[in-house]
């Protein structure tokens, strides 16, 4: 069974590569027909970058899961004895030791992993249904448990503050948990044949997002989601009160005149379902056109808490939308953007992937350069040339000072106020807010302003020499997937 499933992943990878090769050949033919002396280098860089994206999507390396940081809501998954402790160095999640984990996603207070066999496990806070399984007590929340989606093979997962998503090998999307509004009310897409007023709820077990198919990958904001479909189009849904949906969306409440003549704010259920909770295409700034129709297919997406980011397949142009109070959209100002707007400061950087935290963003380039923008006062930008004052920010991209000895950065991730990157030497570097140990350096209370390698030798003999293959950050914790030396010898 395991061999068959991995063969399915590899088969889909080669199908995607064949489609990419056809598109690339057509592009080369078109460019040369117009100008025989044209420089094809930018297109080759884009092609290689997209191949790397497909490899990461379908051909992952399995490993063990380690967590560190705050465990105040069971999010470290270390068992009831250590459930509420801060753990400042990486520790193996014991309940997943027998699993071959392919990737990890951190939510605000919970985590989701999928295995090489396409199974999904969750742990952490389940107050809002984010675990996708019914739990009776704290012990069941702090122990990683399987989320049942019978007959499905999952290849990617994502997590927001209170919601979780899973993408099947065929591109179907499952969702559970809820999207909270600014008042803390729970919302979820109504089930088929249910009315709009049933949207004010949580979903405790996985349900299919019926209006999405052929999805390549998904990402989560705090209370909204973005999907990249296999045709390169961008779709969003959830609760988007800060324009993170990148498309027109109603206010959650409308004024209704009461019998006594007074006006009262009441939820606009019908339009909330239509504008927020039903997936729809994201739009380009200044147009009423879906962004992929104007700028072509996209290859990568990322989310901050209240903003979204995306990268085009051709030209690696970066677009952002949503909250911009600290310059986290990279547009050089602090004006919010209702629709996706190009980050012209990143033109020519060959950006391959993007991600975001509460008020900051990261961009990884094909060359290995990492750029950051947004809030800077906790060190989350990883640069020596930023505003370090309280509330400081950088609205234009700055180079992250990754040590030259680190190797080439190949993957980036963000927590709420901290950042992570993995290098081609399989080390992981972290920087930013450190009060609760989410950086994994063994200390709390002192922010780290520049990228610093996690020293696994200090985390214990079992994890010494670990090769990190995946990482993510949550509200005040982090999780990584790494290959242990013992596993490599075996």
HELIX and SHEET records of a PDB file:
HELIX    1   1 UNK A    2  UNK A   34  1                                  33    
HELIX    2   2 UNK A   41  UNK A   58  1                                  18    
HELIX    3   3 UNK A   80  UNK A   82  5                                   3    
HELIX    4   4 UNK A   94  UNK A   96  5                                   3    
HELIX    5   5 UNK A  138  UNK A  142  1                                   5    
HELIX    6   6 UNK A  196  UNK A  199  5                                   4    
HELIX    7   7 UNK A  269  UNK A  272  1                                   4    
HELIX    8   8 UNK A  273  UNK A  277  3                                   5    
HELIX    9   9 UNK A  291  UNK A  295  1                                   5    
HELIX   10  10 UNK A  344  UNK A  346  5                                   3    
HELIX   11  11 UNK A  404  UNK A  406  5                                   3    
HELIX   12  12 UNK A  456  UNK A  459  5                                   4    
HELIX   13  13 UNK A  461  UNK A  463  5                                   3    
HELIX   14  14 UNK A  485  UNK A  489  1                                   5    
SHEET    1   A 4 UNK A  87  UNK A  92  0                                        
SHEET    2   A 4 UNK A  64  UNK A  69 -1                                        
SHEET    3   A 4 UNK A 477  UNK A 483 -1                                        
SHEET    4   A 4 UNK A 467  UNK A 473 -1                                        
SHEET    1   B 4 UNK A 101  UNK A 106  0                                        
SHEET    2   B 4 UNK A 110  UNK A 115 -1                                        
SHEET    3   B 4 UNK A 120  UNK A 124 -1                                        
SHEET    4   B 4 UNK A 145  UNK A 147 -1                                        
SHEET    1   C 4 UNK A 154  UNK A 159  0                                        
SHEET    2   C 4 UNK A 163  UNK A 168 -1                                        
SHEET    3   C 4 UNK A 173  UNK A 177 -1                                        
SHEET    4   C 4 UNK A 203  UNK A 208 -1                                        
SHEET    1   D 2 UNK A 179  UNK A 180  0                                        
SHEET    2   D 2 UNK A 186  UNK A 187 -1                                        
SHEET    1   E 4 UNK A 215  UNK A 220  0                                        
SHEET    2   E 4 UNK A 224  UNK A 229 -1                                        
SHEET    3   E 4 UNK A 234  UNK A 238 -1                                        
SHEET    4   E 4 UNK A 280  UNK A 281 -1                                        
SHEET    1   F 2 UNK A 253  UNK A 257  0                                        
SHEET    2   F 2 UNK A 263  UNK A 267 -1                                        
SHEET    1   G 4 UNK A 298  UNK A 303  0                                        
SHEET    2   G 4 UNK A 307  UNK A 312 -1                                        
SHEET    3   G 4 UNK A 318  UNK A 322 -1                                        
SHEET    4   G 4 UNK A 337  UNK A 342 -1                                        
SHEET    1   H 4 UNK A 351  UNK A 356  0                                        
SHEET    2   H 4 UNK A 360  UNK A 365 -1                                        
SHEET    3   H 4 UNK A 370  UNK A 375 -1                                        
SHEET    4   H 4 UNK A 393  UNK A 399 -1                                        
SHEET    1   I 4 UNK A 409  UNK A 414  0                                        
SHEET    2   I 4 UNK A 418  UNK A 423 -1                                        
SHEET    3   I 4 UNK A 428  UNK A 432 -1                                        
SHEET    4   I 4 UNK A 448  UNK A 453 -1                                        
END                                                                             
